[in-house]
Amino acid sequence: METKWLEDFVSLAETNSFSRSAELRHVTQPAFSRRIQSLEAWLGADLIDRTSYPTRLTHAGEIFFEQAIAMLGQINNARALLRGKRTSIQTTVDFAVPHTLSLTFVPKWLTALQKNFGDINSRLLALNVHDAVMSLSEGGCDLMLCYHHPQQPLLLDPAQYEMISMGTETLRAYARSDKSGKPEFVLPGSIDEPLPFLAYATNAYLGRMVDLILNQTREALHLDKCYETDMAEGLKMMALEGRGVAFLPESAVVRELKQKQLARADGGSDAWEVSMEIRLYRERPSEQKPGKEIVSQLWDYLSQKAHVASKSKMQRSQR
């Protein structure tokens, strides 16, 4: 049994809606339903009355709801207790990072940190955006790295959480290159011949960014969705197989572009792209939760570096 099944069930009991809870938990509805079914199989009892609408709990579900709340509370209390008993000299930095950034941004970033800041021991949790935020809010990590866009913000209270801007990332369309280095598919496509579209799952953060592009473009795109997954890396592999057009973070395709395996499918236009900010968050230290010394040192270093970069950018814009 996984704790996320308990969290899924509690969400469902509170919303009475599979679709709404799947959205809140940042998973597809089929995946969410399978997790509820897995919990029921583990318990050996039906928790959801599937003969009625809207969704409601069975008698067993009502009983288990109180137990689930209690179990989650005990788990969180036990973790807090054990974390409080750790030695004050902690040298490992725990990161919670969405899957895409864990594969594209983090490796080079940690290498640069080692050269300029010094050696750090790190532990990386690759999660979806929702679970990464939950990890930060529940004390499961020291730092959280994520994408940010004004139309898809993370609503973290600035009084409780600090943020450093780490740079930007561009999401745009790519397709496999032919022998001459040109993309095999080029936007916008046509009504008669729509382009095969490699899409993100509904609740993926990058999928929402793609929706933003599609909804705001002045020239309609003609796309025929033929594949869907949560992972940018999965879409990239399908694009490399020549299966269609995929919107991918620029940092995810650096090597493929250099080797001319992929090419921009937008004709070099910026009409079908979106820029996202990469942000780093931590919970503000307090007397009750001072945090790790290594994290404070790293945060001060990154804050100073971000300040210098911002000042330099401002001076360049004024010339």
C-alpha positions in Angstrom: 0.0 0.0 0.0 1.3 3.5 -0.9 0.7 6.6 1.0 -0.3 8.4 -2.2 -3.3 6.0 -2.4 -4.5 7.3 1.0 -4.1 10.9 -0.2 -6.0 10.1 -3.4 -8.8 8.5 -1.4 -9.0 11.5 1.0 -9.2 13.9 -2.0 -12.0 11.8 -3.6 -13.9 11.7 -0.4 -13.7 15.5 -0.1 -14.5 16.3 -3.7 -16.9 13.5 -4.6 -15.5 13.7 -8.1 -13.0 11.4 -9.8 -12.2 14.1 -12.5 -11.8 16.9 -10.0 -9.6 14.8 -7.7 -7.5 13.6 -10.6 -6.9 17.2 -11.6 -6.0 18.2 -8.0 -3.6 15.3 -7.8 -2.1 16.1 -11.2 -2.6 12.7 -12.7 -4.9 11.5 -15.5 -8.4 10.3 -14.5 -7.7 6.7 -15.6 -4.5 6.6 -13.5 -6.3 8.1 -10.6 -9.1 5.5 -10.9 -6.5 2.7 -11.0 -4.9 4.0 -7.8 -8.3 4.0 -6.0 -8.9 0.4 -7.3 -5.5 -0.6 -6.0 -6.3 0.7 -2.6 -9.6 -1.2 -2.6 -7.8 -4.4 -3.7 -5.3 -4.0 -0.9 -8.1 -3.5 1.7 -10.3 -6.1 0.2 -13.4 -3.8 0.3 -15.2 -1.5 -2.0 -14.8 2.1 -0.8 -16.7 3.9 -3.6 -20.3 3.3 -4.5 -20.2 3.1 -8.3 -23.9 2.6 -8.7 -24.7 6.2 -7.8 -23.9 9.7 -9.1 -22.4 11.9 -7.9 -19.6 9.8 -6.4 -20.2 8.8 -2.8 -18.5 6.5 -0.3 -19.8 3.1 0.7 -20.3 2.3 4.4 -16.8 0.8 4.4 -15.5 3.9 2.7 -16.9 6.2 5.4 -15.3 4.1 8.1 -12.0 4.0 6.3 -12.0 7.8 5.6 -11.4 8.5 9.3 -8.7 5.8 9.4 -7.0 7.3 6.4 -6.9 10.7 7.9 -5.5 9.3 11.1 -2.8 7.2 9.3 -1.6 10.2 7.2 -1.4 12.2 10.4 0.6 9.5 12.1 3.0 9.2 9.1 3.6 12.9 9.0 4.1 13.1 12.8 6.6 10.2 12.7 8.6 11.8 9.9 8.6 15.1 11.7 9.8 13.4 14.9 12.6 11.5 13.2 13.7 14.6 11.2 13.8 16.5 14.5 16.2 13.9 16.0 18.7 14.1 13.1 22.1 15.4 13.9 22.3 19.2 13.4 25.3 18.8 11.1 23.5 17.6 7.9 25.4 17.6 4.7 22.9 16.3 2.2 20.7 18.6 0.2 17.3 17.1 -0.7 15.8 18.4 -4.0 12.3 17.8 -5.2 12.3 18.3 -9.0 9.7 17.7 -11.8 10.8 14.8 -14.1 11.8 17.0 -17.1 14.1 19.3 -15.1 15.7 16.4 -13.3 16.9 15.1 -16.7 17.7 18.4 -18.5 18.6 21.2 -16.1 19.8 19.6 -12.9 22.8 17.5 -14.1 24.6 20.5 -15.7 23.5 22.8 -12.9 25.0 20.5 -10.2 28.2 20.3 -12.2 28.5 24.1 -12.3 27.8 24.3 -8.6 30.6 21.8 -7.9 33.0 24.1 -9.8 31.9 27.4 -8.3 30.3 26.6 -5.0 32.0 23.4 -3.9 31.1 19.8 -3.4 27.7 19.1 -2.0 26.0 15.8 -1.3 22.5 15.8 -3.0 19.5 13.6 -3.1 17.0 14.1 -5.9 13.3 13.2 -5.9 11.9 13.2 -9.4 8.2 13.9 -9.1 5.3 15.4 -10.9 4.7 19.1 -10.2 2.0 18.5 -7.6 4.0 16.0 -5.6 7.1 18.2 -5.7 5.1 21.0 -4.2 3.6 18.6 -1.6 7.1 17.4 -0.8 8.2 21.0 -0.1 5.2 21.9 2.0 5.4 18.7 4.1 9.1 19.0 4.8 10.1 16.1 2.5 12.8 18.2 0.7 15.0 21.2 1.4 14.7 22.8 -2.0 12.2 22.5 -4.9 13.0 23.4 -8.5 10.1 23.9 -10.9 8.8 25.8 -14.0 6.7 28.9 -13.6 4.5 30.9 -15.9 2.1 33.7 -14.9 -0.8 31.9 -16.3 0.1 28.6 -14.6 1.6 29.8 -11.3 2.4 27.8 -8.2 0.4 29.4 -5.4 3.0 29.3 -2.7 2.7 31.9 0.1 5.7 34.3 -0.2 5.5 34.9 3.6 6.4 31.2 4.1 8.5 30.3 1.0 11.4 32.1 -0.6 12.1 32.0 -4.3 15.2 32.5 -6.6 14.9 32.8 -10.3 17.3 30.4 -11.9 16.8 31.3 -15.6 14.3 30.6 -18.4 13.3 27.7 -20.6 11.6 27.9 -24.0 9.0 25.3 -25.0 8.6 24.9 -28.8 7.9 22.3 -31.5 10.4 19.8 -32.9 10.3 17.0 -35.3 12.8 14.4 -36.7 15.3 15.8 -39.2 15.6 14.4 -42.7 18.9 13.8 -44.4 19.3 17.4 -45.3 18.7 18.5 -41.7 15.1 19.8 -42.3 12.2 18.8 -40.1 10.0 16.0 -41.5 6.9 17.9 -40.2 6.4 21.7 -40.3 3.8 23.7 -38.5 1.0 24.7 -39.0 -0.2 21.7 -41.1 -3.5 21.9 -42.9 -7.1 20.9 -42.6 -6.6 18.2 -45.3 -3.3 17.0 -43.9 -3.0 17.6 -40.1 0.3 16.9 -38.5 0.7 13.8 -36.3 0.8 15.3 -32.8 2.7 13.9 -29.8 1.0 15.3 -26.8 1.3 15.5 -23.1 -1.2 13.9 -20.8 -4.0 16.2 -19.7 -2.7 17.1 -16.2 1.0 17.4 -17.1 2.3 20.9 -16.5 4.0 21.1 -19.9 0.7 20.0 -21.4 -0.9 23.0 -20.0 1.9 25.2 -21.5 1.2 23.6 -24.9 -2.5 24.4 -24.4 -1.5 28.0 -23.8 0.4 28.1 -27.1 -2.5 26.5 -29.0 -5.1 28.8 -27.4 -3.2 32.0 -28.0 -1.7 31.5 -31.5 -3.0 33.8 -34.2 -2.6 31.1 -36.8 -4.5 27.9 -36.2 -2.4 24.7 -36.0 -3.8 21.6 -37.6 -2.7 18.7 -35.4 -4.0 15.1 -35.1 -3.1 13.7 -31.6 -1.7 10.2 -32.1 0.2 9.7 -28.9 0.1 10.9 -25.3 2.3 10.6 -22.2 3.3 12.5 -19.1 7.0 12.6 -19.9 8.8 15.0 -22.2 11.5 12.4 -22.6 8.9 10.0 -23.9 7.7 12.5 -26.5 11.3 13.2 -27.6 11.9 9.5 -28.2 8.7 9.3 -30.3 9.8 12.4 -32.3 13.2 10.8 -32.9 11.3 7.8 -34.4 9.6 10.2 -36.8 6.2 9.7 -35.3 5.2 13.3 -35.3 5.6 16.8 -33.8 6.3 17.3 -30.1 6.6 20.5 -28.0 9.7 20.1 -26.0 11.8 22.2 -23.6 14.9 23.6 -25.4 17.3 22.1 -22.8 15.9 18.6 -23.5 17.0 18.6 -27.2 20.4 20.3 -27.2 22.3 17.2 -28.2 19.7 16.1 -30.7 19.8 19.5 -32.4 23.6 19.5 -32.5 23.6 16.0 -34.1 20.8 17.0 -36.5 18.5 14.3 -35.3 15.8 16.8 -34.5 15.0 20.2 -36.0 12.6 23.0 -35.1 9.2 22.3 -36.6 8.0 25.9 -36.4 10.0 27.4 -39.3 12.1 29.5 -36.9 9.0 31.5 -35.8 8.4 32.5 -32.2 4.6 32.5 -32.8 4.3 28.9 -31.4 6.5 28.9 -28.4 6.3 29.9 -24.7 9.0 31.0 -22.3 8.9 29.6 -18.7 10.9 30.7 -15.7 12.9 28.1 -13.7 12.4 28.8 -10.0 14.0 27.4 -6.9 12.0 27.5 -3.6 12.6 26.8 0.0 10.7 27.2 3.2 11.8 30.4 5.1 14.0 29.4 8.0 12.6 30.1 11.5 13.6 29.4 15.1 11.5 26.3 15.1 12.8 25.2 11.7 16.2 26.6 11.1 17.0 24.2 8.3 20.4 22.7 7.3 23.5 24.9 7.4 24.6 23.6 4.0 21.2 24.7 2.5 21.6 28.2 4.0 25.1 28.5 2.5 23.9 27.3 -0.9 20.9 29.6 -0.8 23.0 32.6 0.1 25.4 31.8 -2.8 22.5 31.4 -5.3 20.8 34.5 -4.1 23.9 36.6 -4.5 24.5 35.1 -8.0 20.9 35.9 -9.0 21.2 39.4 -7.7 24.4 40.1 -9.7 22.9 38.6 -12.9 19.7 40.7 -12.5 21.8 43.9 -11.9 23.9 43.1 -15.0 20.9 42.5 -17.1 19.4 45.8 -16.0 22.6 47.7 -16.9 22.6 46.2 -20.3 19.0 47.2 -21.0 19.8 50.8 -20.0 22.7 51.1 -22.6 
